[in-house]
Amino acid sequence: MRAQRQADALFLSAADRRWRRAAALGALALVLLFLFAPFVFLGARSEGLVPALAGLADPYLQGVIGFTLGQALLSTLLSLCFGVPFALALHRSRLPGRALLLRLLLLPQALPVLVGALGIVTIFGRNGALADLLVWLGLPRPSIYGLPGILLAHVFFNMPLVTRMALGGLQSVPAESWKLAGQLSLSPLATFRLVEARALRAVLPGAAALVFMLCFTSFTLVLVLGGGPAATTLQVAIYQALRYDFAPDRALALALAQVGLVTLFLLPTVLARPEAALGGFGLGAPQRRFDPPSPLRGGFDAFVLSVGLVLLLAPFAAILWSGLQADLGKLLADPQVRRAALTSLGIAAGATLIGLALSLALVLSAGLSGMLRLVLRLVPALGLVVPPIVIGAGWFLVLRMTGDVARLAPLVAILANAMAILPYATRILAPEAEAAALRAGRLASSLGLSGWARLRHVELASLGRPLALSASLGLATAIGDLGSVALFGSQDFVTLPTLLLQRMGSYRSTDAEGLALLLGALCLGLILLAERGLLERRAR
């Protein structure tokens, strides 16, 4: 009865309910098959999961798990400690350039992880600008490799995400609350305790869960900045077990351990508030605050904004400066660069199309039943629970046993990135699709529209901008991906991120810096296009 009432609220015919349910179940089956079939297959072909998991008792592997958990917890704590004060300072600020500062928070989200790591090394590395300054001051050169570099890189990428989510919580405070705080002349401490802290409590658990998951599943940053066995995470250990040692049982055990631990930490948040686990991309309209002036708080906010902007902009300035020193024309004319660019664009386009198709199948089923609504919450989260390197590891092992790895590698990369797109695309599309059905469903039903005609004139007619936004985000995510192709890289299968990593490893630093600039500019343009689409959608 409840499912019938939900379908009636959207004015869906019996035939529409059937095909939408079938599409959702088909998408669910494809996602589950692609994500988990390799582990079932490998468990059946190996000596068994129990002996494989028994290998986790090895002290080295336990150390890897402990380091993975420890660095994720520290990275999350530091990201919150930097991001929350930065969000508060931005929200209180009445600076003319506040909108520009908010847009700058997009930069780490737009930047491929490998490009960001190169920028961080350029500034904070042993031969970077900061090291030269310390030597000039008579201090020793710092070492960025190991835990310090991993923590610094994670804060660089995740502090803006925490800031944006915290700003979203502060924007939800009613204007009357700020007026009342001003009328009562509340002190800065009282304003924080009674107004700001309450708003932050609603979003910080989701922000912490998301940042922890991103740091726990970090691969590229640890691969570049880890610096040795003492700073190895589960993802890097999986990569090493397959790429260098070819120990499938150990890789399988590590992959299952990672999926289990991520699920343990992330699933409660997804079930409670799925939107909190996926982050946000909006800038938020400025709010008028009526706080009495406080020189102490103003000075603290100015200090926080200055430190945050230096941390945020220094790597980008380094990427821009060093990239412009390269011969960009020569790089663009390089046949290997062109092939890598075409491969990256092909993978990104295929992943985006498949990801959007799966997202639409799930989104259009949201109003049919409580069970399918729960599926809509859980299935996109699987793209977070099972990251691309784990997906690639599972299919790499399967293909080594049953097929041609080189020939099928692009397909695996496309599908792995499609799974990574699901969480963001479903969150963007679901509210618009349901609103369109509620808004125009009665008229469509009275006109006798059903099937493709109803889908085209009701849902798809309202999803143009959200689909464009999702496509921009998907393309940017897939173009900069390294994890899903790291195990399959060969002379015949090279993407822009893998080519950049090769140039870094062969000490062709000038070429690497030029490639980083080109790749970063491409992804930044796509993210800015997505942000513009989101702002236009909200303005309607």
Buried (B, 14 or more C-beta within 10 A) or exposed (E): EEBEEBBEBBBBBEEBBEBBBEBBBEBBEBBEEBBBEBBEBBBEEBEEBEEBBEBBEEEEBEBBBEBBBEBBBBBBBBBBEBBBBBBBBBBBBEBEEBEEBBEBBBBBBBBBBBBBBBBBBBBBBEEBBBBEEBEEEEEEBBEBBBBBBBBBBBBBBBBBBBBBBBBBBBBEBEEEBBEBBBEEEBBBEEBBEBBBEEBBEEBBBBBBBBBBBBBBBBBBBBBBBBBEEEBBBBBBBBBBBBBEEEBBBBBBBBBBBBBEBBBEBBBEBBEEBBEBBBBBBBBBEBBEBBBEEBEEBBEBBEEBBEEBEEBBEBBBBBBBBBBEEBEBEEBEEBEEBEBBBEBBBBBBBBBBBBBBBBBBBBBBBBBBBEEBBEBBBBBBBBBBBBBBBBBBBBBBBBBBEEEEBEEBBBEBBBBBBBBBBBBBBBBBBBBBBBEBBEEBBEEBBEEEBBEEEBBEBBBBEBBEBBBBBBBBBBBBBBBBBBBBBBBBBEEEBBBBBBBBBBBBEEEBBBBBBBBBBBBBBBBBBBBBBBBBBBEEBEEE
